[in-house]
Amino acid sequence: MAGMVSPSASALPSVPAPTVGFDLDMTLIDSRPGIRACYLALAERTGTFIDADLAVTRLGPPLVDELGNWFPADRVAAMADLYRAMYPEYAVAATPALPGAREAIDAVRAAGGRALVVTAKYEPNAKLHLAHLGIEPDAVVGDLWAEQKAEALREHGASVYVGDHLGDIRGARAADALSVTVATGPYDAAALRAAGADVVLADLTRFPEWLAEYRRDGHGGKNSATGYREAPRA
């Protein structure tokens, strides 16, 4: 009958298949064990004290920022090169995927979308992690931090960026993308909300459900009053 909407048409998603960007460290992978091992090996090789346990509590910013806490400024670039060269041996096998990581990438693909990883990590090492864990995004872009991530997000047409860090929220904002955060990194849900995240999830196990809701109603649980949704921890 004219003017009526068929059930199949009304069930169609209101949001087309999106391109979704994901951060790497503490979003898709728990890189703390591997990075800790690499820092300890670097400390042993160079004879320089590095508090590896402290360093892994503040992952996210570029490597050179952390190395600047332990080495003189004129040695930081060389130490970064050495660390990156040592990294495959010490860090890759020791690093597990975080819960829901593979399923999150698969959910984007199942929806007909594209998944990309945009990270501050040295790109060749980021790709080694993903290959080792069998996580297969459509593209990987490394060496970008905070607002710099917007370059890759815009280039690939990403409308959503998922991360765990305040820098990831800034990157999403700079790209005019929806900021979806997971409380699996150095910041809890309250800090992520306060920093302006559009959506706060406990972890990536909640992402497929959120993506389905986002495609269905166009806001994915973004509360019209507060601007945020927090998924409770299991």
C-alpha positions in Angstrom: 0.0 0.0 0.0 1.3 3.5 -0.8 2.8 5.3 2.0 3.6 2.2 4.1 7.1 1.1 4.9 7.8 -2.6 4.6 9.4 -4.4 7.6 12.5 -5.2 5.6 13.0 -1.5 4.6 12.4 -0.3 8.2 15.0 -2.7 9.4 17.7 -1.4 7.1 20.6 0.4 8.9 20.3 4.2 9.0 24.1 4.6 8.8 26.0 3.1 5.8 28.9 0.7 6.4 31.5 2.8 8.1 35.3 2.9 7.9 36.5 2.5 11.5 39.9 3.4 12.8 41.5 1.6 15.8 44.4 2.5 18.0 46.8 -0.3 18.7 48.5 -0.3 22.1 46.0 -0.9 24.9 43.1 -0.8 22.5 43.7 -3.9 20.3 46.7 -5.3 22.1 48.1 -5.4 25.6 51.6 -4.3 24.7 52.7 -3.9 28.3 54.6 -7.2 28.7 56.4 -6.9 25.4 57.3 -3.2 25.9 58.5 -3.9 29.4 60.7 -6.7 28.2 62.2 -4.5 25.4 62.9 -1.6 27.9 64.7 -4.0 30.2 66.8 -5.3 27.4 67.6 -1.8 26.2 68.6 -0.8 29.8 70.9 -3.9 30.0 72.5 -3.2 26.6 73.1 0.5 27.3 73.8 0.4 31.0 71.1 3.0 31.6 68.5 2.6 34.3 64.9 2.5 32.9 62.0 2.0 35.2 60.1 -0.3 32.8 57.2 -0.8 35.2 56.6 2.9 35.3 57.1 3.3 31.6 54.3 0.8 30.7 51.8 2.8 32.8 52.0 5.7 30.4 51.8 4.1 26.9 50.3 6.2 24.1 52.6 9.1 23.3 55.6 8.7 20.9 58.5 6.5 22.0 60.9 9.5 22.0 58.8 11.1 24.7 59.4 8.2 27.1 63.0 7.8 26.2 63.6 11.4 27.0 63.0 10.5 30.7 66.0 8.2 30.7 68.5 9.4 28.2 70.1 12.8 27.4 68.4 14.7 24.6 71.3 14.1 22.2 71.0 10.3 22.6 67.2 9.9 22.3 67.1 9.5 18.5 69.8 6.9 18.5 68.2 5.0 21.4 64.8 5.1 19.6 66.4 3.5 16.6 68.0 0.8 18.8 64.8 0.1 20.7 62.9 -0.3 17.4 65.5 -2.7 16.1 65.3 -4.8 19.3 61.6 -4.7 19.5 60.7 -7.6 17.2 62.9 -10.0 19.3 61.6 -8.9 22.7 58.1 -7.5 22.3 56.1 -9.2 19.6 55.7 -12.7 20.9 55.1 -11.5 24.5 52.2 -9.3 23.5 48.6 -10.7 23.6 45.5 -9.4 21.9 43.0 -7.7 24.2 39.6 -9.3 24.6 37.3 -8.6 21.7 40.1 -7.3 19.4 39.6 -9.8 16.6 35.8 -9.7 16.9 35.8 -5.9 16.7 37.7 -5.9 13.4 35.5 -8.8 12.2 32.3 -6.8 13.1 33.4 -3.9 10.9 34.0 -6.2 8.0 30.8 -8.1 8.5 29.0 -4.8 8.3 30.6 -4.2 4.9 32.9 -1.6 6.3 36.7 -1.1 6.4 38.9 -1.4 9.4 42.2 0.4 9.8 44.8 0.7 12.5 46.2 4.2 13.2 48.9 4.2 15.9 51.9 6.1 17.2 53.9 2.9 17.1 56.7 2.4 14.5 54.7 1.1 11.6 56.8 -2.0 10.7 56.5 -3.2 14.4 52.8 -2.5 14.5 52.4 -4.7 11.4 54.4 -7.5 13.1 52.1 -7.4 16.1 49.0 -7.7 14.0 50.4 -10.5 11.8 51.6 -12.4 14.9 48.1 -12.3 16.4 46.2 -12.9 13.2 44.4 -9.6 13.2 43.9 -8.4 9.7 42.8 -4.8 9.2 42.5 -3.3 5.8 45.3 -0.8 6.4 47.9 0.1 9.0 49.3 3.5 9.5 52.0 4.1 12.1 54.1 7.0 13.6 51.1 9.3 14.1 50.1 10.6 17.5 47.1 12.6 18.8 45.9 15.2 16.2 48.4 13.7 13.7 46.1 10.7 13.5 43.5 12.8 11.7 45.7 12.8 8.6 45.2 9.0 8.2 41.6 9.0 9.4 40.6 11.6 6.8 42.7 10.0 4.0 40.8 6.7 4.6 37.4 8.3 5.2 37.0 7.0 8.7 33.9 8.2 10.5 34.7 6.4 13.8 38.0 6.2 15.7 38.4 3.8 18.6 41.1 4.3 21.2 42.0 4.2 24.9 43.9 7.4 25.3 43.1 11.1 25.6 45.3 11.6 22.5 43.0 9.3 20.6 40.0 11.5 21.5 42.0 14.5 20.2 42.8 12.6 17.0 39.1 11.7 16.4 38.0 15.3 17.1 40.6 16.6 14.6 39.2 14.2 12.0 35.6 15.1 12.7 35.1 11.4 13.6 33.1 9.9 16.4 35.3 9.2 19.3 34.7 5.7 20.8 36.9 4.9 23.7 37.7 1.7 25.7 38.7 1.8 29.4 41.5 -0.7 28.9 44.4 1.8 28.9 45.8 4.3 31.3 42.5 6.2 31.7 39.3 5.1 33.4 35.8 5.7 32.0 35.4 8.9 34.0 38.5 10.4 32.6 37.6 9.4 29.1 34.1 11.0 29.5 35.6 14.2 31.0 38.0 14.5 28.0 35.1 14.5 25.6 34.7 10.9 24.3 31.4 10.4 22.5 31.1 6.8 23.7 32.9 4.9 26.5 32.9 1.1 26.5 34.5 -1.1 29.1 36.4 -3.0 26.4 36.2 -4.1 22.8 33.9 -7.0 23.7 31.2 -4.4 23.7 32.1 -3.0 20.3 30.1 -5.3 18.0 26.9 -4.6 19.9 27.7 -0.9 19.8 28.4 -0.9 16.1 25.1 -2.6 15.3 23.2 -0.1 17.4 25.1 2.8 15.8 24.3 1.6 12.3 20.7 1.0 13.3 19.8 4.3 15.0 22.6 6.6 14.0 23.9 7.4 17.5 25.0 4.1 19.0 24.0 4.8 22.5 25.3 8.3 22.6 23.2 9.9 25.3 21.4 13.0 24.1 21.6 14.6 27.5 25.2 13.8 28.5 26.8 12.9 25.2 28.2 9.7 26.6 27.4 6.1 27.2 29.4 3.9 29.6 29.1 0.2 29.2 29.4 -1.4 32.7 32.4 -3.6 33.4 31.7 -7.3 33.4 
